[in-house]
Amino acid sequence: MKRRRFTPEFKRSIIEQLLSEAASPAELCRRYNVSSGLLFTWKKQYAQGKLDSDPSREVELQARVRDLEQMLGKLTLENEFLKKALRNSLKQSETKDSSLPRTAASYAALKGGAN
């Protein structure tokens, strides 16, 4: 059995009839030979704006999402790089402080002794 395909314009016109209460759901189902489940699926799609005749809006939004995802990836990499650089910088400063040669005077000062 061949599957029927309905255009967005056809779906929108049926849902607009349903919403304007020009006909009941059962009446529309009989008139256009569609199931009530399909009718209410179309109604949900209509409410979500998926039956708009302007597909360029959807393409535009998909492009925007793609651009934002690329930007997010780039910023995430930069953030990780900066975190790693900060960690390395802190490690180096800790090792510099602890690697100074200890003299008898500095060692006594650390222990609390006098010169």
C-alpha positions in Angstrom: 0.0 0.0 0.0 1.4 3.4 -1.0 1.9 5.9 1.8 0.2 9.3 1.3 2.1 12.5 1.7 0.5 15.7 2.8 1.9 19.1 2.1 2.4 21.6 4.9 -0.2 23.9 3.2 -2.8 21.1 3.3 -2.0 20.3 7.0 -2.1 24.0 7.9 -5.5 24.5 6.2 -7.1 21.6 8.0 -5.7 22.7 11.4 -6.9 26.3 10.8 -10.4 24.9 10.1 -10.1 22.9 13.3 -9.0 25.9 15.4 -11.6 28.2 13.9 -14.2 25.7 14.9 -15.6 25.6 11.4 -15.8 21.8 11.7 -15.4 19.3 14.5 -12.3 17.0 14.6 -14.5 14.0 13.6 -16.0 15.9 10.7 -12.5 16.9 9.4 -11.3 13.3 9.7 -14.2 12.0 7.7 -14.0 14.8 5.1 -10.2 14.4 4.4 -9.9 10.7 5.3 -7.3 11.1 8.0 -7.1 9.6 11.4 -7.8 11.6 14.6 -4.3 10.8 15.9 -2.8 12.3 12.7 -5.0 15.3 13.0 -3.8 16.0 16.6 -0.2 15.4 15.6 -0.6 18.1 13.0 -2.2 20.3 15.6 0.9 19.9 17.8 3.2 20.6 14.9 1.2 23.7 14.0 1.5 24.9 17.6 5.3 24.4 17.5 5.5 26.3 14.2 6.6 23.4 12.2 3.9 23.8 9.5 5.1 27.3 8.5 5.5 27.8 4.7 8.8 29.5 5.3 11.5 26.8 5.5 14.2 29.4 5.2 13.6 30.3 8.9 14.4 26.7 9.9 17.5 26.7 7.7 18.5 30.0 9.2 18.1 28.7 12.8 20.1 25.5 12.0 22.9 27.7 10.6 22.8 29.8 13.8 23.0 26.7 16.0 25.9 25.4 14.0 27.8 28.7 14.4 27.1 28.8 18.1 28.3 25.2 18.5 31.6 26.1 16.7 32.0 29.1 18.9 31.4 27.0 22.0 34.0 24.5 20.9 36.5 27.2 20.3 35.9 28.9 23.6 36.1 25.5 25.4 39.5 24.8 23.9 40.7 28.3 24.8 39.4 27.8 28.4 41.2 24.5 28.8 44.4 25.9 27.3 44.3 28.8 29.8 43.6 26.5 32.7 46.6 24.4 31.8 48.8 27.4 31.4 47.8 28.7 34.8 48.4 25.3 36.4 51.9 25.1 34.9 52.6 28.7 35.9 51.6 28.0 39.5 53.7 24.8 39.6 56.7 26.6 38.3 56.4 29.4 40.9 56.0 26.7 43.7 59.1 24.9 42.5 61.1 28.2 42.3 60.3 29.0 45.9 61.2 25.6 47.2 64.3 25.1 45.1 66.2 28.1 46.5 69.5 27.0 48.2 69.2 27.0 51.9 71.9 28.6 53.9 72.5 28.1 57.6 71.0 31.6 58.4 67.8 31.0 56.3 67.4 27.5 57.8 67.7 28.9 61.3 65.2 31.6 60.5 62.8 29.0 59.3 63.2 27.0 62.5 62.8 30.1 64.6 66.4 30.5 65.7 68.3 33.7 65.8 71.3 34.8 63.6 
